[in-house]
Amino acid sequence: QVHLVESGGGLVQAGGSLRLSCGASGRTLSNYAVGWFRQAPGKERDFVASISWDGGIPYYAPSIKGRFSISRADAENTVYLQMNNLTPEDTAIYYCARSGLRLGVPGPLVKEYDSWGQGTQVTVSS
């Protein structure tokens, strides 16, 4: 079973940037799509971005498109989420997740992912 750990969260002012990392141990991220989701207090877990198993196809939620960028470094068994021009609406716990299907298409649904990290808090002040 793969164990995912997110890092890189923190407190930042509006307009600032953060880079989140999703590291894996136990099993590899190679050959699996990986997604980032976020959950604000009292709200559902929402899709943010995902990347295909070969890094060739990134998908983004409309709310973050153009501001966030997802990438992967399989040699490091890590997926990154670069977040720029952050707003208070981006405040949430951010989770990474590995697709449940090897070589699968990176989708936006929670149910498509079967391994999750514990999350990292991102707080954006106005």
Contacts in CASP RR format, 6 or more apart in sequence:
PFRMAT RR
TARGET T0000
AUTHOR 0000-0000-0000
METHOD contacts of the structure
MODEL  1
QVHLVESGGGLVQAGGSLRLSCGASGRTLSNYAVGWFRQAPGKERDFVAS
ISWDGGIPYYAPSIKGRFSISRADAENTVYLQMNNLTPEDTAIYYCARSG
LRLGVPGPLVKEYDSWGQGTQVTVSS
1 26 0 8 1.000
1 27 0 8 1.000
1 115 0 8 1.000
2 24 0 8 1.000
2 25 0 8 1.000
2 26 0 8 1.000
2 27 0 8 1.000
2 28 0 8 1.000
2 29 0 8 1.000
2 98 0 8 1.000
2 115 0 8 1.000
3 24 0 8 1.000
3 25 0 8 1.000
3 26 0 8 1.000
3 27 0 8 1.000
3 115 0 8 1.000
3 117 0 8 1.000
4 22 0 8 1.000
4 23 0 8 1.000
4 24 0 8 1.000
4 96 0 8 1.000
4 97 0 8 1.000
4 98 0 8 1.000
4 115 0 8 1.000
4 116 0 8 1.000
4 117 0 8 1.000
5 22 0 8 1.000
5 23 0 8 1.000
5 24 0 8 1.000
5 25 0 8 1.000
5 117 0 8 1.000
5 118 0 8 1.000
6 20 0 8 1.000
6 21 0 8 1.000
6 22 0 8 1.000
6 23 0 8 1.000
6 94 0 8 1.000
6 95 0 8 1.000
6 96 0 8 1.000
6 117 0 8 1.000
6 118 0 8 1.000
6 119 0 8 1.000
6 120 0 8 1.000
7 20 0 8 1.000
7 21 0 8 1.000
7 23 0 8 1.000
7 120 0 8 1.000
8 18 0 8 1.000
8 19 0 8 1.000
8 20 0 8 1.000
8 21 0 8 1.000
8 120 0 8 1.000
9 18 0 8 1.000
9 20 0 8 1.000
9 94 0 8 1.000
9 120 0 8 1.000
9 121 0 8 1.000
9 122 0 8 1.000
10 18 0 8 1.000
10 120 0 8 1.000
10 121 0 8 1.000
10 122 0 8 1.000
10 123 0 8 1.000
11 123 0 8 1.000
11 124 0 8 1.000
11 125 0 8 1.000
12 18 0 8 1.000
12 86 0 8 1.000
12 122 0 8 1.000
12 123 0 8 1.000
12 124 0 8 1.000
12 125 0 8 1.000
13 124 0 8 1.000
13 125 0 8 1.000
14 86 0 8 1.000
14 87 0 8 1.000
14 88 0 8 1.000
14 124 0 8 1.000
14 125 0 8 1.000
14 126 0 8 1.000
15 84 0 8 1.000
15 85 0 8 1.000
15 86 0 8 1.000
15 87 0 8 1.000
15 124 0 8 1.000
16 84 0 8 1.000
16 85 0 8 1.000
16 86 0 8 1.000
16 124 0 8 1.000
17 82 0 8 1.000
17 83 0 8 1.000
17 84 0 8 1.000
17 85 0 8 1.000
17 86 0 8 1.000
18 83 0 8 1.000
18 86 0 8 1.000
18 122 0 8 1.000
19 80 0 8 1.000
19 81 0 8 1.000
19 82 0 8 1.000
19 83 0 8 1.000
20 36 0 8 1.000
20 80 0 8 1.000
20 81 0 8 1.000
20 83 0 8 1.000
20 94 0 8 1.000
20 96 0 8 1.000
20 120 0 8 1.000
20 122 0 8 1.000
21 78 0 8 1.000
21 79 0 8 1.000
21 80 0 8 1.000
22 34 0 8 1.000
22 36 0 8 1.000
22 78 0 8 1.000
22 79 0 8 1.000
22 80 0 8 1.000
22 81 0 8 1.000
22 96 0 8 1.000
22 117 0 8 1.000
23 29 0 8 1.000
23 76 0 8 1.000
23 77 0 8 1.000
23 78 0 8 1.000
23 79 0 8 1.000
23 96 0 8 1.000
24 77 0 8 1.000
24 78 0 8 1.000
24 98 0 8 1.000
25 77 0 8 1.000
28 74 0 8 1.000
28 77 0 8 1.000
29 72 0 8 1.000
29 74 0 8 1.000
29 77 0 8 1.000
29 78 0 8 1.000
29 79 0 8 1.000
29 98 0 8 1.000
30 53 0 8 1.000
30 74 0 8 1.000
30 77 0 8 1.000
31 53 0 8 1.000
31 102 0 8 1.000
31 103 0 8 1.000
32 53 0 8 1.000
32 98 0 8 1.000
32 99 0 8 1.000
32 100 0 8 1.000
32 101 0 8 1.000
32 102 0 8 1.000
32 103 0 8 1.000
32 104 0 8 1.000
33 50 0 8 1.000
33 51 0 8 1.000
33 52 0 8 1.000
33 53 0 8 1.000
33 98 0 8 1.000
33 99 0 8 1.000
33 101 0 8 1.000
33 104 0 8 1.000
33 105 0 8 1.000
33 106 0 8 1.000
33 107 0 8 1.000
34 50 0 8 1.000
34 51 0 8 1.000
34 70 0 8 1.000
34 72 0 8 1.000
34 79 0 8 1.000
34 96 0 8 1.000
34 97 0 8 1.000
34 98 0 8 1.000
34 99 0 8 1.000
34 106 0 8 1.000
35 47 0 8 1.000
35 48 0 8 1.000
35 49 0 8 1.000
35 50 0 8 1.000
35 51 0 8 1.000
35 70 0 8 1.000
35 79 0 8 1.000
35 96 0 8 1.000
35 97 0 8 1.000
35 98 0 8 1.000
35 99 0 8 1.000
35 106 0 8 1.000
35 107 0 8 1.000
35 113 0 8 1.000
36 48 0 8 1.000
36 49 0 8 1.000
36 50 0 8 1.000
36 70 0 8 1.000
36 79 0 8 1.000
36 81 0 8 1.000
36 94 0 8 1.000
36 95 0 8 1.000
36 96 0 8 1.000
36 97 0 8 1.000
37 45 0 8 1.000
37 46 0 8 1.000
37 47 0 8 1.000
37 48 0 8 1.000
37 94 0 8 1.000
37 95 0 8 1.000
37 96 0 8 1.000
37 97 0 8 1.000
37 110 0 8 1.000
38 45 0 8 1.000
38 46 0 8 1.000
38 48 0 8 1.000
38 90 0 8 1.000
38 92 0 8 1.000
38 93 0 8 1.000
38 94 0 8 1.000
38 95 0 8 1.000
38 122 0 8 1.000
39 45 0 8 1.000
39 46 0 8 1.000
39 92 0 8 1.000
39 93 0 8 1.000
39 95 0 8 1.000
40 91 0 8 1.000
40 92 0 8 1.000
40 93 0 8 1.000
43 92 0 8 1.000
45 95 0 8 1.000
45 110 0 8 1.000
46 61 0 8 1.000
47 61 0 8 1.000
47 107 0 8 1.000
47 108 0 8 1.000
47 109 0 8 1.000
47 110 0 8 1.000
48 60 0 8 1.000
48 61 0 8 1.000
48 64 0 8 1.000
48 68 0 8 1.000
48 81 0 8 1.000
48 94 0 8 1.000
49 58 0 8 1.000
49 59 0 8 1.000
49 60 0 8 1.000
49 61 0 8 1.000
49 64 0 8 1.000
49 68 0 8 1.000
49 69 0 8 1.000
49 70 0 8 1.000
49 81 0 8 1.000
50 58 0 8 1.000
50 59 0 8 1.000
50 70 0 8 1.000
50 106 0 8 1.000
50 107 0 8 1.000
50 108 0 8 1.000
51 57 0 8 1.000
51 58 0 8 1.000
51 59 0 8 1.000
51 70 0 8 1.000
51 71 0 8 1.000
51 72 0 8 1.000
51 79 0 8 1.000
51 106 0 8 1.000
52 58 0 8 1.000
52 104 0 8 1.000
52 105 0 8 1.000
52 106 0 8 1.000
53 99 0 8 1.000
53 102 0 8 1.000
53 103 0 8 1.000
53 104 0 8 1.000
53 106 0 8 1.000
55 71 0 8 1.000
55 72 0 8 1.000
57 105 0 8 1.000
57 106 0 8 1.000
58 69 0 8 1.000
58 70 0 8 1.000
58 71 0 8 1.000
58 106 0 8 1.000
59 106 0 8 1.000
59 107 0 8 1.000
59 108 0 8 1.000
60 66 0 8 1.000
60 68 0 8 1.000
60 70 0 8 1.000
61 108 0 8 1.000
63 89 0 8 1.000
64 83 0 8 1.000
64 90 0 8 1.000
67 83 0 8 1.000
67 84 0 8 1.000
67 85 0 8 1.000
67 86 0 8 1.000
68 81 0 8 1.000
68 82 0 8 1.000
68 83 0 8 1.000
68 84 0 8 1.000
69 81 0 8 1.000
69 82 0 8 1.000
69 84 0 8 1.000
70 79 0 8 1.000
70 80 0 8 1.000
70 81 0 8 1.000
70 82 0 8 1.000
71 79 0 8 1.000
71 80 0 8 1.000
71 82 0 8 1.000
72 78 0 8 1.000
72 79 0 8 1.000
72 80 0 8 1.000
73 79 0 8 1.000
73 80 0 8 1.000
79 96 0 8 1.000
81 94 0 8 1.000
81 96 0 8 1.000
83 90 0 8 1.000
83 122 0 8 1.000
86 122 0 8 1.000
86 124 0 8 1.000
87 124 0 8 1.000
88 124 0 8 1.000
88 125 0 8 1.000
88 126 0 8 1.000
89 124 0 8 1.000
90 122 0 8 1.000
90 124 0 8 1.000
91 122 0 8 1.000
91 123 0 8 1.000
91 124 0 8 1.000
92 122 0 8 1.000
93 119 0 8 1.000
93 120 0 8 1.000
93 121 0 8 1.000
93 122 0 8 1.000
94 119 0 8 1.000
94 120 0 8 1.000
94 121 0 8 1.000
94 122 0 8 1.000
95 116 0 8 1.000
95 117 0 8 1.000
95 118 0 8 1.000
95 119 0 8 1.000
96 116 0 8 1.000
96 117 0 8 1.000
96 119 0 8 1.000
97 110 0 8 1.000
97 113 0 8 1.000
97 114 0 8 1.000
97 115 0 8 1.000
97 116 0 8 1.000
97 117 0 8 1.000
98 113 0 8 1.000
98 114 0 8 1.000
98 115 0 8 1.000
99 106 0 8 1.000
99 107 0 8 1.000
99 112 0 8 1.000
99 113 0 8 1.000
99 114 0 8 1.000
100 112 0 8 1.000
100 113 0 8 1.000
100 114 0 8 1.000
100 115 0 8 1.000
101 112 0 8 1.000
END
